[in-house]
Amino acid sequence: MVIYRVLEKLHLVNLFENGLLAYIFTAVAVICGSVVFSICAKWFLNKIETFLKERVNNRRVNHV
């Protein structure tokens, strides 16, 4: 839904005059946008996880 709202704010939902063509474009754009968003979110969360693991490991090494 977030990706759809972004497309709506960019005025890309009603890009075509034909209703069916606009629907197909919107559906494909939402699916592609969702895939890109999920890849970026996974990359970002992996970076955070790596940072936190390194931080915990550094604390354990410093206290021993």
mmCIF file of the N, C-alpha and C atoms, coordinates in Angstrom:
data_MODEL
# 
_entry.id   MODEL 
# 
loop_
_atom_site.group_PDB 
_atom_site.id 
_atom_site.type_symbol 
_atom_site.label_atom_id 
_atom_site.label_alt_id 
_atom_site.label_comp_id 
_atom_site.label_asym_id 
_atom_site.label_entity_id 
_atom_site.label_seq_id 
_atom_site.pdbx_PDB_ins_code 
_atom_site.Cartn_x 
_atom_site.Cartn_y 
_atom_site.Cartn_z 
_atom_site.occupancy 
_atom_site.B_iso_or_equiv 
_atom_site.pdbx_formal_charge 
_atom_site.auth_seq_id 
_atom_site.auth_comp_id 
_atom_site.auth_asym_id 
_atom_site.auth_atom_id 
_atom_site.pdbx_PDB_model_num 
ATOM 1   N N  . MET A 1 1  ? 0.825  -1.185  0.000   1.00 0.00 ? 1  MET A N  1 
ATOM 2   C CA . MET A 1 1  ? 0.000  0.000   0.000   1.00 0.00 ? 1  MET A CA 1 
ATOM 3   C C  . MET A 1 1  ? 0.875  1.256   0.000   1.00 0.00 ? 1  MET A C  1 
ATOM 4   N N  . VAL A 1 2  ? 2.002  1.187   0.674   1.00 0.00 ? 2  VAL A N  1 
ATOM 5   C CA . VAL A 1 2  ? 2.906  2.340   0.723   1.00 0.00 ? 2  VAL A CA 1 
ATOM 6   C C  . VAL A 1 2  ? 3.417  2.667   -0.676  1.00 0.00 ? 2  VAL A C  1 
ATOM 7   N N  . ILE A 1 3  ? 3.786  1.634   -1.415  1.00 0.00 ? 3  ILE A N  1 
ATOM 8   C CA . ILE A 1 3  ? 4.292  1.848   -2.772  1.00 0.00 ? 3  ILE A CA 1 
ATOM 9   C C  . ILE A 1 3  ? 3.196  2.447   -3.646  1.00 0.00 ? 3  ILE A C  1 
ATOM 10  N N  . TYR A 1 4  ? 1.977  1.965   -3.490  1.00 0.00 ? 4  TYR A N  1 
ATOM 11  C CA . TYR A 1 4  ? 0.855  2.524   -4.253  1.00 0.00 ? 4  TYR A CA 1 
ATOM 12  C C  . TYR A 1 4  ? 0.669  4.000   -3.933  1.00 0.00 ? 4  TYR A C  1 
ATOM 13  N N  . ARG A 1 5  ? 0.757  4.341   -2.667  1.00 0.00 ? 5  ARG A N  1 
ATOM 14  C CA . ARG A 1 5  ? 0.587  5.750   -2.266  1.00 0.00 ? 5  ARG A CA 1 
ATOM 15  C C  . ARG A 1 5  ? 1.701  6.625   -2.838  1.00 0.00 ? 5  ARG A C  1 
ATOM 16  N N  . VAL A 1 6  ? 2.913  6.100   -2.911  1.00 0.00 ? 6  VAL A N  1 
ATOM 17  C CA . VAL A 1 6  ? 4.024  6.846   -3.528  1.00 0.00 ? 6  VAL A CA 1 
ATOM 18  C C  . VAL A 1 6  ? 3.724  7.080   -5.001  1.00 0.00 ? 6  VAL A C  1 
ATOM 19  N N  . LEU A 1 7  ? 3.274  6.040   -5.692  1.00 0.00 ? 7  LEU A N  1 
ATOM 20  C CA . LEU A 1 7  ? 2.908  6.196   -7.105  1.00 0.00 ? 7  LEU A CA 1 
ATOM 21  C C  . LEU A 1 7  ? 1.770  7.205   -7.279  1.00 0.00 ? 7  LEU A C  1 
ATOM 22  N N  . GLU A 1 8  ? 0.840  7.183   -6.346  1.00 0.00 ? 8  GLU A N  1 
ATOM 23  C CA . GLU A 1 8  ? -0.286 8.112   -6.398  1.00 0.00 ? 8  GLU A CA 1 
ATOM 24  C C  . GLU A 1 8  ? 0.190  9.556   -6.207  1.00 0.00 ? 8  GLU A C  1 
ATOM 25  N N  . LYS A 1 9  ? 1.083  9.774   -5.268  1.00 0.00 ? 9  LYS A N  1 
ATOM 26  C CA . LYS A 1 9  ? 1.610  11.122  -5.027  1.00 0.00 ? 9  LYS A CA 1 
ATOM 27  C C  . LYS A 1 9  ? 2.425  11.633  -6.205  1.00 0.00 ? 9  LYS A C  1 
ATOM 28  N N  . LEU A 1 10 ? 3.078  10.704  -6.932  1.00 0.00 ? 10 LEU A N  1 
ATOM 29  C CA . LEU A 1 10 ? 3.851  11.083  -8.112  1.00 0.00 ? 10 LEU A CA 1 
ATOM 30  C C  . LEU A 1 10 ? 2.974  11.192  -9.363  1.00 0.00 ? 10 LEU A C  1 
ATOM 31  N N  . HIS A 1 11 ? 1.674  11.004  -9.191  1.00 0.00 ? 11 HIS A N  1 
ATOM 32  C CA . HIS A 1 11 ? 0.685  11.089  -10.275 1.00 0.00 ? 11 HIS A CA 1 
ATOM 33  C C  . HIS A 1 11 ? 0.975  10.081  -11.382 1.00 0.00 ? 11 HIS A C  1 
ATOM 34  N N  . LEU A 1 12 ? 1.426  8.891   -11.014 1.00 0.00 ? 12 LEU A N  1 
ATOM 35  C CA . LEU A 1 12 ? 1.706  7.843   -11.986 1.00 0.00 ? 12 LEU A CA 1 
ATOM 36  C C  . LEU A 1 12 ? 0.575  6.826   -12.090 1.00 0.00 ? 12 LEU A C  1 
ATOM 37  N N  . VAL A 1 13 ? -0.397 6.902   -11.181 1.00 0.00 ? 13 VAL A N  1 
ATOM 38  C CA . VAL A 1 13 ? -1.498 5.950   -11.182 1.00 0.00 ? 13 VAL A CA 1 
ATOM 39  C C  . VAL A 1 13 ? -2.391 6.162   -12.401 1.00 0.00 ? 13 VAL A C  1 
ATOM 40  N N  . ASN A 1 14 ? -2.646 7.402   -12.742 1.00 0.00 ? 14 ASN A N  1 
ATOM 41  C CA . ASN A 1 14 ? -3.513 7.723   -13.880 1.00 0.00 ? 14 ASN A CA 1 
ATOM 42  C C  . ASN A 1 14 ? -2.690 8.222   -15.064 1.00 0.00 ? 14 ASN A C  1 
ATOM 43  N N  . LEU A 1 15 ? -1.593 7.573   -15.313 1.00 0.00 ? 15 LEU A N  1 
ATOM 44  C CA . LEU A 1 15 ? -0.691 7.974   -16.384 1.00 0.00 ? 15 LEU A CA 1 
ATOM 45  C C  . LEU A 1 15 ? -1.291 7.705   -17.762 1.00 0.00 ? 15 LEU A C  1 
ATOM 46  N N  . PHE A 1 16 ? -2.098 6.668   -17.870 1.00 0.00 ? 16 PHE A N  1 
ATOM 47  C CA . PHE A 1 16 ? -2.696 6.279   -19.142 1.00 0.00 ? 16 PHE A CA 1 
ATOM 48  C C  . PHE A 1 16 ? -4.189 6.578   -19.137 1.00 0.00 ? 16 PHE A C  1 
ATOM 49  N N  . GLU A 1 17 ? -4.727 6.880   -20.306 1.00 0.00 ? 17 GLU A N  1 
ATOM 50  C CA . GLU A 1 17 ? -6.163 7.157   -20.431 1.00 0.00 ? 17 GLU A CA 1 
ATOM 51  C C  . GLU A 1 17 ? -6.981 5.872   -20.328 1.00 0.00 ? 17 GLU A C  1 
ATOM 52  N N  . ASN A 1 18 ? -6.468 4.790   -20.877 1.00 0.00 ? 18 ASN A N  1 
ATOM 53  C CA . ASN A 1 18 ? -7.161 3.510   -20.858 1.00 0.00 ? 18 ASN A CA 1 
ATOM 54  C C  . ASN A 1 18 ? -7.138 2.947   -19.438 1.00 0.00 ? 18 ASN A C  1 
ATOM 55  N N  . GLY A 1 19 ? -8.285 2.618   -18.900 1.00 0.00 ? 19 GLY A N  1 
ATOM 56  C CA . GLY A 1 19 ? -8.383 2.129   -17.530 1.00 0.00 ? 19 GLY A CA 1 
ATOM 57  C C  . GLY A 1 19 ? -7.656 0.819   -17.311 1.00 0.00 ? 19 GLY A C  1 
ATOM 58  N N  . LEU A 1 20 ? -7.778 -0.098  -18.256 1.00 0.00 ? 20 LEU A N  1 
ATOM 59  C CA . LEU A 1 20 ? -7.119 -1.397  -18.119 1.00 0.00 ? 20 LEU A CA 1 
ATOM 60  C C  . LEU A 1 20 ? -5.598 -1.244  -18.179 1.00 0.00 ? 20 LEU A C  1 
ATOM 61  N N  . LEU A 1 21 ? -5.131 -0.416  -19.099 1.00 0.00 ? 21 LEU A N  1 
ATOM 62  C CA . LEU A 1 21 ? -3.690 -0.187  -19.214 1.00 0.00 ? 21 LEU A CA 1 
ATOM 63  C C  . LEU A 1 21 ? -3.148 0.496   -17.959 1.00 0.00 ? 21 LEU A C  1 
ATOM 64  N N  . ALA A 1 22 ? -3.897 1.446   -17.401 1.00 0.00 ? 22 ALA A N  1 
ATOM 65  C CA . ALA A 1 22 ? -3.483 2.117   -16.167 1.00 0.00 ? 22 ALA A CA 1 
ATOM 66  C C  . ALA A 1 22 ? -3.431 1.121   -15.008 1.00 0.00 ? 22 ALA A C  1 
ATOM 67  N N  . TYR A 1 23 ? -4.409 0.217   -14.953 1.00 0.00 ? 23 TYR A N  1 
ATOM 68  C CA . TYR A 1 23 ? -4.443 -0.791  -13.896 1.00 0.00 ? 23 TYR A CA 1 
ATOM 69  C C  . TYR A 1 23 ? -3.241 -1.732  -13.998 1.00 0.00 ? 23 TYR A C  1 
ATOM 70  N N  . ILE A 1 24 ? -2.967 -2.207  -15.207 1.00 0.00 ? 24 ILE A N  1 
ATOM 71  C CA . ILE A 1 24 ? -1.842 -3.118  -15.403 1.00 0.00 ? 24 ILE A CA 1 
ATOM 72  C C  . ILE A 1 24 ? -0.525 -2.426  -15.056 1.00 0.00 ? 24 ILE A C  1 
ATOM 73  N N  . PHE A 1 25 ? -0.353 -1.189  -15.520 1.00 0.00 ? 25 PHE A N  1 
ATOM 74  C CA . PHE A 1 25 ? 0.864  -0.439  -15.199 1.00 0.00 ? 25 PHE A CA 1 
ATOM 75  C C  . PHE A 1 25 ? 1.006  -0.259  -13.692 1.00 0.00 ? 25 PHE A C  1 
ATOM 76  N N  . THR A 1 26 ? -0.070 0.095   -13.032 1.00 0.00 ? 26 THR A N  1 
ATOM 77  C CA . THR A 1 26 ? -0.028 0.317   -11.587 1.00 0.00 ? 26 THR A CA 1 
ATOM 78  C C  . THR A 1 26 ? 0.307  -0.982  -10.854 1.00 0.00 ? 26 THR A C  1 
ATOM 79  N N  . ALA A 1 27 ? -0.301 -2.076  -11.265 1.00 0.00 ? 27 ALA A N  1 
ATOM 80  C CA . ALA A 1 27 ? -0.042 -3.364  -10.610 1.00 0.00 ? 27 ALA A CA 1 
ATOM 81  C C  . ALA A 1 27 ? 1.424  -3.773  -10.780 1.00 0.00 ? 27 ALA A C  1 
ATOM 82  N N  . VAL A 1 28 ? 1.948  -3.651  -11.984 1.00 0.00 ? 28 VAL A N  1 
ATOM 83  C CA . VAL A 1 28 ? 3.346  -4.014  -12.231 1.00 0.00 ? 28 VAL A CA 1 
ATOM 84  C C  . VAL A 1 28 ? 4.285  -3.081  -11.472 1.00 0.00 ? 28 VAL A C  1 
ATOM 85  N N  . ALA A 1 29 ? 3.982  -1.789  -11.467 1.00 0.00 ? 29 ALA A N  1 
ATOM 86  C CA . ALA A 1 29 ? 4.823  -0.818  -10.759 1.00 0.00 ? 29 ALA A CA 1 
ATOM 87  C C  . ALA A 1 29 ? 4.812  -1.077  -9.256  1.00 0.00 ? 29 ALA A C  1 
ATOM 88  N N  . VAL A 1 30 ? 3.673  -1.448  -8.697  1.00 0.00 ? 30 VAL A N  1 
ATOM 89  C CA . VAL A 1 30 ? 3.590  -1.743  -7.260  1.00 0.00 ? 30 VAL A CA 1 
ATOM 90  C C  . VAL A 1 30 ? 4.390  -2.999  -6.933  1.00 0.00 ? 30 VAL A C  1 
ATOM 91  N N  . ILE A 1 31 ? 4.298  -4.020  -7.760  1.00 0.00 ? 31 ILE A N  1 
ATOM 92  C CA . ILE A 1 31 ? 5.052  -5.246  -7.511  1.00 0.00 ? 31 ILE A CA 1 
ATOM 93  C C  . ILE A 1 31 ? 6.552  -4.969  -7.598  1.00 0.00 ? 31 ILE A C  1 
ATOM 94  N N  . CYS A 1 32 ? 6.980  -4.260  -8.642  1.00 0.00 ? 32 CYS A N  1 
ATOM 95  C CA . CYS A 1 32 ? 8.405  -3.929  -8.785  1.00 0.00 ? 32 CYS A CA 1 
ATOM 96  C C  . CYS A 1 32 ? 8.883  -3.043  -7.634  1.00 0.00 ? 32 CYS A C  1 
ATOM 97  N N  . GLY A 1 33 ? 8.084  -2.064  -7.259  1.00 0.00 ? 33 GLY A N  1 
ATOM 98  C CA . GLY A 1 33 ? 8.440  -1.193  -6.146  1.00 0.00 ? 33 GLY A CA 1 
ATOM 99  C C  . GLY A 1 33 ? 8.538  -1.948  -4.831  1.00 0.00 ? 33 GLY A C  1 
ATOM 100 N N  . SER A 1 34 ? 7.659  -2.908  -4.639  1.00 0.00 ? 34 SER A N  1 
ATOM 101 C CA . SER A 1 34 ? 7.697  -3.723  -3.420  1.00 0.00 ? 34 SER A CA 1 
ATOM 102 C C  . SER A 1 34 ? 8.948  -4.586  -3.364  1.00 0.00 ? 34 SER A C  1 
ATOM 103 N N  . VAL A 1 35 ? 9.340  -5.139  -4.502  1.00 0.00 ? 35 VAL A N  1 
ATOM 104 C CA . VAL A 1 35 ? 10.548 -5.957  -4.551  1.00 0.00 ? 35 VAL A CA 1 
ATOM 105 C C  . VAL A 1 35 ? 11.776 -5.103  -4.245  1.00 0.00 ? 35 VAL A C  1 
ATOM 106 N N  . VAL A 1 36 ? 11.858 -3.928  -4.860  1.00 0.00 ? 36 VAL A N  1 
ATOM 107 C CA . VAL A 1 36 ? 12.995 -3.029  -4.615  1.00 0.00 ? 36 VAL A CA 1 
ATOM 108 C C  . VAL A 1 36 ? 13.018 -2.594  -3.151  1.00 0.00 ? 36 VAL A C  1 
ATOM 109 N N  . PHE A 1 37 ? 11.858 -2.266  -2.606  1.00 0.00 ? 37 PHE A N  1 
ATOM 110 C CA . PHE A 1 37 ? 11.784 -1.853  -1.211  1.00 0.00 ? 37 PHE A CA 1 
ATOM 111 C C  . PHE A 1 37 ? 12.234 -2.977  -0.281  1.00 0.00 ? 37 PHE A C  1 
ATOM 112 N N  . SER A 1 38 ? 11.803 -4.206  -0.554  1.00 0.00 ? 38 SER A N  1 
ATOM 113 C CA . SER A 1 38 ? 12.171 -5.319  0.318   1.00 0.00 ? 38 SER A CA 1 
ATOM 114 C C  . SER A 1 38 ? 13.667 -5.617  0.240   1.00 0.00 ? 38 SER A C  1 
ATOM 115 N N  . ILE A 1 39 ? 14.257 -5.492  -0.946  1.00 0.00 ? 39 ILE A N  1 
ATOM 116 C CA . ILE A 1 39 ? 15.704 -5.695  -1.083  1.00 0.00 ? 39 ILE A CA 1 
ATOM 117 C C  . ILE A 1 39 ? 16.462 -4.627  -0.296  1.00 0.00 ? 39 ILE A C  1 
ATOM 118 N N  . CYS A 1 40 ? 16.039 -3.387  -0.419  1.00 0.00 ? 40 CYS A N  1 
ATOM 119 C CA . CYS A 1 40 ? 16.699 -2.296  0.314   1.00 0.00 ? 40 CYS A CA 1 
ATOM 120 C C  . CYS A 1 40 ? 16.521 -2.450  1.825   1.00 0.00 ? 40 CYS A C  1 
ATOM 121 N N  . ALA A 1 41 ? 15.326 -2.837  2.256   1.00 0.00 ? 41 ALA A N  1 
ATOM 122 C CA . ALA A 1 41 ? 15.075 -3.030  3.680   1.00 0.00 ? 41 ALA A CA 1 
ATOM 123 C C  . ALA A 1 41 ? 15.925 -4.171  4.234   1.00 0.00 ? 41 ALA A C  1 
ATOM 124 N N  . LYS A 1 42 ? 16.034 -5.267  3.469   1.00 0.00 ? 42 LYS A N  1 
ATOM 125 C CA . LYS A 1 42 ? 16.856 -6.395  3.913   1.00 0.00 ? 42 LYS A CA 1 
ATOM 126 C C  . LYS A 1 42 ? 18.312 -5.982  4.029   1.00 0.00 ? 42 LYS A C  1 
ATOM 127 N N  . TRP A 1 43 ? 18.836 -5.245  3.063   1.00 0.00 ? 43 TRP A N  1 
ATOM 128 C CA . TRP A 1 43 ? 20.223 -4.775  3.105   1.00 0.00 ? 43 TRP A CA 1 
ATOM 129 C C  . TRP A 1 43 ? 20.447 -3.886  4.324   1.00 0.00 ? 43 TRP A C  1 
ATOM 130 N N  . PHE A 1 44 ? 19.521 -2.952  4.556   1.00 0.00 ? 44 PHE A N  1 
ATOM 131 C CA . PHE A 1 44 ? 19.640 -2.028  5.680   1.00 0.00 ? 44 PHE A CA 1 
ATOM 132 C C  . PHE A 1 44 ? 19.584 -2.775  7.011   1.00 0.00 ? 44 PHE A C  1 
ATOM 133 N N  . LEU A 1 45 ? 18.664 -3.708  7.150   1.00 0.00 ? 45 LEU A N  1 
ATOM 134 C CA . LEU A 1 45 ? 18.552 -4.466  8.393   1.00 0.00 ? 45 LEU A CA 1 
ATOM 135 C C  . LEU A 1 45 ? 19.770 -5.353  8.625   1.00 0.00 ? 45 LEU A C  1 
ATOM 136 N N  . ASN A 1 46 ? 20.339 -5.898  7.557   1.00 0.00 ? 46 ASN A N  1 
ATOM 137 C CA . ASN A 1 46 ? 21.575 -6.675  7.708   1.00 0.00 ? 46 ASN A CA 1 
ATOM 138 C C  . ASN A 1 46 ? 22.726 -5.800  8.182   1.00 0.00 ? 46 ASN A C  1 
ATOM 139 N N  . LYS A 1 47 ? 22.800 -4.565  7.688   1.00 0.00 ? 47 LYS A N  1 
ATOM 140 C CA . LYS A 1 47 ? 23.841 -3.639  8.153   1.00 0.00 ? 47 LYS A CA 1 
ATOM 141 C C  . LYS A 1 47 ? 23.676 -3.336  9.635   1.00 0.00 ? 47 LYS A C  1 
ATOM 142 N N  . ILE A 1 48 ? 22.451 -3.106  10.064  1.00 0.00 ? 48 ILE A N  1 
ATOM 143 C CA . ILE A 1 48 ? 22.187 -2.831  11.478  1.00 0.00 ? 48 ILE A CA 1 
ATOM 144 C C  . ILE A 1 48 ? 22.547 -4.056  12.326  1.00 0.00 ? 48 ILE A C  1 
ATOM 145 N N  . GLU A 1 49 ? 22.156 -5.246  11.857  1.00 0.00 ? 49 GLU A N  1 
ATOM 146 C CA . GLU A 1 49 ? 22.463 -6.467  12.593  1.00 0.00 ? 49 GLU A CA 1 
ATOM 147 C C  . GLU A 1 49 ? 23.964 -6.673  12.728  1.00 0.00 ? 49 GLU A C  1 
ATOM 148 N N  . THR A 1 50 ? 24.706 -6.446  11.656  1.00 0.00 ? 50 THR A N  1 
ATOM 149 C CA . THR A 1 50 ? 26.159 -6.589  11.683  1.00 0.00 ? 50 THR A CA 1 
ATOM 150 C C  . THR A 1 50 ? 26.776 -5.583  12.653  1.00 0.00 ? 50 THR A C  1 
ATOM 151 N N  . PHE A 1 51 ? 26.308 -4.360  12.615  1.00 0.00 ? 51 PHE A N  1 
ATOM 152 C CA . PHE A 1 51 ? 26.816 -3.325  13.522  1.00 0.00 ? 51 PHE A CA 1 
ATOM 153 C C  . PHE A 1 51 ? 26.564 -3.698  14.976  1.00 0.00 ? 51 PHE A C  1 
ATOM 154 N N  . LEU A 1 52 ? 25.356 -4.164  15.271  1.00 0.00 ? 52 LEU A N  1 
ATOM 155 C CA . LEU A 1 52 ? 25.029 -4.513  16.653  1.00 0.00 ? 52 LEU A CA 1 
ATOM 156 C C  . LEU A 1 52 ? 25.807 -5.736  17.123  1.00 0.00 ? 52 LEU A C  1 
ATOM 157 N N  . LYS A 1 53 ? 25.994 -6.728  16.246  1.00 0.00 ? 53 LYS A N  1 
ATOM 158 C CA . LYS A 1 53 ? 26.777 -7.902  16.627  1.00 0.00 ? 53 LYS A CA 1 
ATOM 159 C C  . LYS A 1 53 ? 28.225 -7.518  16.911  1.00 0.00 ? 53 LYS A C  1 
ATOM 160 N N  . GLU A 1 54 ? 28.802 -6.662  16.082  1.00 0.00 ? 54 GLU A N  1 
ATOM 161 C CA . GLU A 1 54 ? 30.175 -6.215  16.307  1.00 0.00 ? 54 GLU A CA 1 
ATOM 162 C C  . GLU A 1 54 ? 30.284 -5.440  17.616  1.00 0.00 ? 54 GLU A C  1 
ATOM 163 N N  . ARG A 1 55 ? 29.288 -4.647  17.896  1.00 0.00 ? 55 ARG A N  1 
ATOM 164 C CA . ARG A 1 55 ? 29.291 -3.861  19.130  1.00 0.00 ? 55 ARG A CA 1 
ATOM 165 C C  . ARG A 1 55 ? 29.223 -4.773  20.355  1.00 0.00 ? 55 ARG A C  1 
ATOM 166 N N  . VAL A 1 56 ? 28.380 -5.789  20.304  1.00 0.00 ? 56 VAL A N  1 
ATOM 167 C CA . VAL A 1 56 ? 28.261 -6.738  21.424  1.00 0.00 ? 56 VAL A CA 1 
ATOM 168 C C  . VAL A 1 56 ? 29.553 -7.525  21.571  1.00 0.00 ? 56 VAL A C  1 
ATOM 169 N N  . ASN A 1 57 ? 30.131 -7.979  20.450  1.00 0.00 ? 57 ASN A N  1 
ATOM 170 C CA . ASN A 1 57 ? 31.376 -8.733  20.516  1.00 0.00 ? 57 ASN A CA 1 
ATOM 171 C C  . ASN A 1 57 ? 32.521 -7.871  21.058  1.00 0.00 ? 57 ASN A C  1 
ATOM 172 N N  . ASN A 1 58 ? 32.568 -6.619  20.702  1.00 0.00 ? 58 ASN A N  1 
ATOM 173 C CA . ASN A 1 58 ? 33.601 -5.733  21.232  1.00 0.00 ? 58 ASN A CA 1 
ATOM 174 C C  . ASN A 1 58 ? 33.454 -5.514  22.723  1.00 0.00 ? 58 ASN A C  1 
ATOM 175 N N  . ARG A 1 59 ? 32.242 -5.433  23.198  1.00 0.00 ? 59 ARG A N  1 
ATOM 176 C CA . ARG A 1 59 ? 32.030 -5.283  24.648  1.00 0.00 ? 59 ARG A CA 1 
ATOM 177 C C  . ARG A 1 59 ? 32.485 -6.524  25.389  1.00 0.00 ? 59 ARG A C  1 
ATOM 178 N N  . ARG A 1 60 ? 32.200 -7.694  24.822  1.00 0.00 ? 60 ARG A N  1 
ATOM 179 C CA . ARG A 1 60 ? 32.614 -8.939  25.488  1.00 0.00 ? 60 ARG A CA 1 
ATOM 180 C C  . ARG A 1 60 ? 34.117 -9.051  25.527  1.00 0.00 ? 60 ARG A C  1 
ATOM 181 N N  . VAL A 1 61 ? 34.786 -8.666  24.477  1.00 0.00 ? 61 VAL A N  1 
ATOM 182 C CA . VAL A 1 61 ? 36.245 -8.749  24.432  1.00 0.00 ? 61 VAL A CA 1 
ATOM 183 C C  . VAL A 1 61 ? 36.861 -7.762  25.409  1.00 0.00 ? 61 VAL A C  1 
ATOM 184 N N  . ASN A 1 62 ? 36.310 -6.576  25.517  1.00 0.00 ? 62 ASN A N  1 
ATOM 185 C CA . ASN A 1 62 ? 36.850 -5.557  26.405  1.00 0.00 ? 62 ASN A CA 1 
ATOM 186 C C  . ASN A 1 62 ? 36.667 -5.890  27.887  1.00 0.00 ? 62 ASN A C  1 
ATOM 187 N N  . HIS A 1 63 ? 35.613 -6.635  28.215  1.00 0.00 ? 63 HIS A N  1 
ATOM 188 C CA . HIS A 1 63 ? 35.345 -6.945  29.617  1.00 0.00 ? 63 HIS A CA 1 
ATOM 189 C C  . HIS A 1 63 ? 36.070 -8.178  30.098  1.00 0.00 ? 63 HIS A C  1 
ATOM 190 N N  . VAL A 1 64 ? 36.627 -8.972  29.237  1.00 0.00 ? 64 VAL A N  1 
ATOM 191 C CA . VAL A 1 64 ? 37.273 -10.215 29.634  1.00 0.00 ? 64 VAL A CA 1 
ATOM 192 C C  . VAL A 1 64 ? 38.704 -9.981  29.974  1.00 0.00 ? 64 VAL A C  1 
# 
